[in-house]
Amino acid sequence: MIFKVRTITLFISILLFLACYQAKAQAIPTANSIVQVKDLVVVPILKKATPGRFQISQKDTARLADSSGIFDAMTSLQMLPGVGSNGGLDATMYIRGGEGYQLVSFLDKTPIYRPYFWGGGVSLFNSRLVKTVDFFPGGFGVEYGQSLSGIIDVKLRDGDMYQPHSELDISSLEANYFNSVPIEEGKSALWIDYRRTFYDLLAPFYINSEQPVQMPFLQTLQIKYSAQPNARNKLWLDLAYFNDGMKVPADMLADNGNSSGYSNYNIQRLLAGFGWETVISTQLQNALLLSFGQDEGGYFRGGEYRNEEKFSLKPMTLSSDLTYIMNRAHVLKLGFNWHQEKYQEEVAGNDINYGAIVSAYQAKIALSAFYLEDNWQISDKYRLTSGLRLDNSAIGDHPGSSILQPRISLISDLADQTRLRVYAGKYVQSVFLADRDLNGNYSLADLKPETAVHYGLGLEKYLARDVLLKAEVFYKEYRSLAYGSWAGLAYVN
């Protein structure tokens, strides 16, 4: 069975970056230019067709996050055209008619499928640590996969390699401390950052309850080591600890205030990533990534409906992106990525109507992909990017399915600071527990990967350095979406 949903989006917007984003029309190296880095001469990667990309700097991300009282880099993205949100304290984003799970995030190239605290209220991305945020609401290239709607690519800042410095930021809800020190002057640096909400620490002073109260909180500890030993190599090591939770007495939630027990949850996440970018020769460059993770947590509800849920998630990612500068007109990219997740869940409870409830579940999924892309500088005015991506998803002992995804985009410089963009592509997202919730009786191995096809036509014109006029027509067709059958007892596609 094929289930299709079509969405057509037409939006014309004038983005006043003077108030929001200080976007600058930067000169991009042309095919005839050469960049010299110390003693190494490198022909630059040609101008690449990046339809629909928004890039936001750390300065602009931090300024917009300040208005919410939470240092959340997602705040800046929710104001962009084609982005929907629930407003308030909710970081979940809906891109051009898509669901929240169809947006995939990357943190220093490591994919994170649920980058949220508080079940989606706040993202993991600290606006004080962001170097840039690249946002693609559609039509992204073959290096990105497992997303039907959009990509958020967050790059963390590097430490200062010349002098130490510290930063302390305090908002109405949380505080953030950042400290950076050089390890070897001009070659390496280390920073450490601690972030925590503090309003919850004051809860016992203004909440009247006979039991201890822990209002929703979050805390993070992040460390990054960056090194550039020579002009050919750049390395980094990311370490991160994320924690959020809550413990609320049941008498605060009950109408009569006499219920016993409490409701709480606590989730802890560990993430370690290693990246290595190297210039092998004047024509060959490679970017390597290896990352590991460990998520553990649980939910507990006491009282008449006692329920306890524990889960464990272990992700691992390996990727390589090889760039070959064939000549001044063509640049080829060849890459692969492999992502594995092991998930375990245990549920135990006691319902006054149904008695004891005990269940356990475990799943293992491996996602692999290979892609090839050609960036062709046809002339000074036209640039064509075409590529193929092959995704495979294997669930448990089942071999899974492989799907080929062609993508193409064309950029034409019509006049000074005026660009026309045309793109089309196929996109695939496998169904697995780490990126969405499906309730009911179903088998992951029985669900085919969901697909979508994007078509876009857009025009960009800088009226001034800080004023961008952007118009775009976007068409998206969903295929093979997983949906519930009668009474929600099973999911099929």
N, C-alpha and C positions, 0 to 999 in steps of 0.2 A: 504494500500500500504506500502511496506517495501523498504526502500531505503538504500542500503549498500555501504560502502566505505571501502576498505581494504588497509592498509598500512603496509609495512614490513620494518623494520629498522635494519640494521646491522652496528654496529660501533665498531671499536677497537681503543682505545685511550690510550696514556700515559699522565697522568696528572702530570705535574711537580709542585707539591704543594709548592716547595721551592720558586717558583716565584709567585704563585697565592694563594693557600690555604695551610696553615700549618696543614695538616691533620696528626693526630697522631694515631698510632695503639694502642688504649687504651685497657687495660685489662678489660674485662667484668666479673662481678661476675658470678660464675657458680652456678649450682643448689645446690651444697654442702656448699656454703658460707653463712654467716649470717652477716648482718650489724647491728651494735648497735648505736643507736642515743640517747645520754644521758642515760636516765634510761629506754628507750623503745627499746626492741629488735624486729626487723622487718626482716622477711625473704624477701629478695629482689625479685622483679619481674624478672623472668627468662629471659635469652637472647631471644629477640624477632626477628623473621625473618622480616627484614625491607628491602625488595628488592629494589634496585635502589635509596635508600635515600642518599642525599648529605646534610651534616650539615656544615654550615659555621658560624664561630664565628664573634663577633662584630669587632674584630681587623681586620680581613681579609675583612669583608664587607666594613668597613670605608676606608681601604687603596685603594680598587678598585674603590670606589665611588669618591675618590679625583681626579682621572684622568679625570672625566667628568665635573667637576666644579659644579655638583649638588649632594647633599647628599642623594643619592637614593640607597637603598639596593638592588634594582632589578639589578643594574649594574653587581654585582658579579654573578648572576644566568645566565645572557645572554651569558657567556663564557663557559658554561657547555655543554658536549656532548648531542646531541639530541634536543637542544634548538635553535629555530630560532627567529630572530628579524629583524626589518626594519633598524636597525642601527641608528646612530645619536641620536637625542633627541626623542626617542620613547621607552617607557618601556614595550609595549605590547610584549608578548612572545607567540611563537607557538611551542607546544611540539609534536615532532614526527609526524608531518603531520597534527596536529589538528589546529583548529581555536583559536583565542585569548580568546574568551568567555569560552572555555572549561577548562581553568585554574582557579581554585578557591583559594582565599587567606584567611588566618586567622590572626588576630591580637590579641594576647593573648586569643586565642580560639574563638573569635568573627568572624563569616564569613563576608567577604567583597567581593561583587561580581564585583564591579567596583572600584578598589583601585588606581584611577589615578587622576592626575591633567592634565589640558590642553588636555582633550579628549584622554588621553593615552600617553602623552609625558613624564610624570614623575610619579612615584608611590607615594603613601602616606607614604611609609615606610622610615623613617628617619634613615640613616645608623648610626648616632650618638647615637641612642636610642636602637638599636637592641642588644639583648643578643645573640641569635642564630637564624639562618634561616634554617629550615628543608625543603628541596625541594624533592618532589617525582615526577619524570617524568613518572610514571606508576606503576601499581602493588601495590598500597597503600592499607592499611588495612581497615576494615569495620568501623572504627571510623570516617573515612572521607567519605563524600558523595557529591552529586550534582556536580560532575565533571567527564568529559569524558577523560581528558588527564593528568592532574597533579594537585598537591597541593603545595602551598607555606604556610608554617606554621611559622609565625614570632612571636617570644617571646621577649617582651621588657625587658630591664635591670631593676634590682631593685636598689633602692637608697642605699647609704652607711649608714649603721646603727651605725657606730662608729665615723665618723668625717665628717664635712661638706667640700664640695669642689665644685669648679666651673670650667667650660670649655667654651672657646670661640673659635669657628672655623670660618674662613673666607676663602671662595674660590673666584674664579673669577666672580661668578654669585650670590652667596648668603652668608648669615651669619647665624650662629647657636649659641645660648647661652644656656648652661645647668647648673643648680644649684641643688645640692642635700644636704639635711640636715637630720641628725638623729632626730627622734621625741622622742623615748625612746631607750637609748643606748642598742645595741645588739638585739632589738626586733622590731623596726619599723623605717621607714624612708620615706621621701617625696622628690620627685624631680619635678622640673618644667623646661620646655624647650620651647624656642621660636625660630622659624626659619622663615626667610624671604629673598626673593630675593631683591637685591638692584640696579641692573642694570637698572630696569625700572624707578627708582626714578630719574635717570639722563637723561631720554629720552627727556624732554623739552629742554635740553641744546644742543642736537645735531640733533633734528628732527624739520624740518621747516613745521609748519602747523598753520592755522588760528584757529583751534579748539583744545581744550585740548586733550592730548595724554596720554593714559595709556597702556603701553606695557604689554604683558602677565606677570602676577605676581603670586606668591603663598606665603602664610603665614600659619603657624601652631602654635598652642599653645597646649601643651600636659602636663598633670600632672599625676603622679602615686604615690599612697600611698601603701606601702608594709608593712606587719606586720607578724611576727612569734612569737606569744605570748608564745608558748610552742612547745615541740617537736612533738606534734600531729597535729598542725594546722598551716596553712599558708593562709593569706588573701591578696587580693590586690583590689584596686579601680583605674580604668583608666578613665580619662576625656580627651577629645580631641576636638579641634576645627580646621577644615581645611577650607581654603578659597583660591580660585583662580579666576582670571578674566582677563579682557582685555577691553579696549575701544580705538578703532582706527578710526580716521576720514576717511570718504569715499574718500576724495581727495588723500589719500595716496595709495588707492587701484585702483583708476581709472587711465586709460591710459593718459587722458588729464589733470588730476589733478584738474578738475573744478567741480566734483560731490559734492553735499551737503549731509548732514547727517553723520551717523557714524555706525559702527558695534561694539557691545560690548556684553559681557556676564559676569555673576558673579554667582558663586556657593559657598554656605556655607554649611558645614557639622558639625554636633555635634554628638559625640559618648560617651556613658558612659557604662562601663562594671565593673561588680563585680565578683570576683572569690574566691572560697574557696576550698582549698585542705585539707582533714582531714584524719588522720589515726584512724579509728574506733576501730580496734583491731590489733593484730599481723597478722591477716589473711585478714582483710577487710580495703580497702581504697576507698575514694570517691573524685571526683573532680566535683564541681558545678559551673555553669556559668549563669549569667543573664546580658543581655545587651540591651540597647535602642539606637536608633539613630534618627536623623532628618536631612534630606537633603532638601535644598530649593535653588532655583536659577532660572535663566532665561536668555534668549538670545534675543537680540534686534538688528534689522537692519533697519536703516532709509534710506530715499531717495526714489527712484522710486519704489523699491520693499520693501515696509515697512512690517516688519514681527516681531511679538513678541511671545515668547513662555515662559510660566511659568510652573514649575513643583514642586512637593512636594513628598518626599519619606520618609516613616516612618517604619524602620525595628525594629524588636524585636526578641531576641533569648533567649532560655532557654535550657540548656543541663546538663546532669549528666552522669558521667562515673564511674562505680563501678568496682573495681578490687578485686577479691577473690582469695587468694593464697590457693588453695586446698591442695597441698602437694608440695614436692620438684620437682615433674615432671610436674605438671599442674598448670597453672594460667588462670583463667577465667575472661573475661571482659564483663560486661553487661551495656549497655548504651542507652540513648535516646537523641534526640535533636529535638527542635521545633523552626521553624523560620517563622515569618510572615512579610509581607510587604504590605503596603498600598500606592498606587501610584495614583497621580492626575496630570493631564496635561491640560493646556489651551493654545490654539493657536489662535492668531488674526492677521490679516494682510490685506494688500491692494495691489493687483497685477494690473499693468497697463493693462494687457490683460484679466484677469478674474474677476476683481473687488474685493469686500470685501470677506475675508475668515475667518470664525470663526468655531472653533471646540473645543470640550472638551472630555476628556477621563479619566476614573478612573478604577482601578483594585485592587483587593485584592487577595493575594495568601498565603496559609499556607502550609509549608513543614514540615513534621514530619517523624521521622525515629527511628527504634529500631534495635539494633544490639547485637549479641552475638559472642564472639571469645574465642577460646581455644589456649593457647600457651603451646605446649607439648615438653618438653625436652626429646627426645627419648633416647639419650645417650650423651656422651661428644662431639660427632661429629655431631649429627643430631638434628635439631630443626624444628618442624612443627607448623605452624600457620594456623588455619582454622576458618572460620567464615561465618556468614550469616547477611545480612543487608536487612531490609524491609523499603522501602521509599514510602511515600504517598504524593501526591500533590493535594491540593484542591484549585480551582480557583473560587472565588466568591461563589455562591450558589451551584456550581457543586461539587459533592463529590470527583471527581478526580479518579486517579488509583493508585493501589499499586503494586509494583514490587519487587520481591525477588532477591537478588544478592549474590550468593555464591562466596567466594574468598578463595584461598589457596596458601601457599608459603612454601618452604622448603629450609633450609640453611644447607650446609654440609661443615664442616671444613676439607678440604682435607689434609692440612699440616699447618705448622706454617705460619701465616699471609696469608693464601690462602683459599678463600671461593668460593663455588659454590652455585648459587642461581637459583631456579626454581619457577615460580609463574604463576598463572592464576586467572582470576576473571572477573566478570560482573560489569558494572558501568552504572549509570543512571543520567541524568541531565534533570530537568524539564525546559520547555520553559516559561520564564516570563520576564517582561520588565527590571528587575534590572540587568540582566546579559548579555543581548544582544539587538541588534536593529533589528527589522523586519519591513520593509517598505511594505505597501500594505494593502489590506482589508483582515482581518482574525480575528478569535476569538481564544483567548488563550485556552479556554475550548475545542476547537476542535483539538488542537494539542497534540498528545501523547508525553510523555517524550522520549527524545532521549537516546539511549543506545550504549554501546561499550563493546567489549570483549578484554581483554588483555592477551597475553601469553608472557612469557619472560624466557630466559636462559642466565645467566651471570656468569662471572668468575672475581674475584678480587685477585690481588696479590701485596702485598707491597714489592717492590724491595729494598727500604730503608725507613727510617722513613718519609721522605717527598716526596717519589716517588711511585705512585700507577699506576699499569697496570690494566686496566679494559676493558673487552670485553663483549659485550652483543648482543644477537639476540632478537629482539622485534617484535611482530606481533599484530596489532590492527585492529579490524573489527567494523566499525560503522553500526548501524542499526537505522531505523526510524528517520533519520535526517529530520528536517523541511527545505523545500526548496521551491522556488518560482515556481508557475505554469506559464502558457503562459503570456507573457507581464508583468510578475511580479505583477499581480493583486491580487494574493492570495498565502497563504502558506499552504502547506499540508505535511503530512508524513504518 
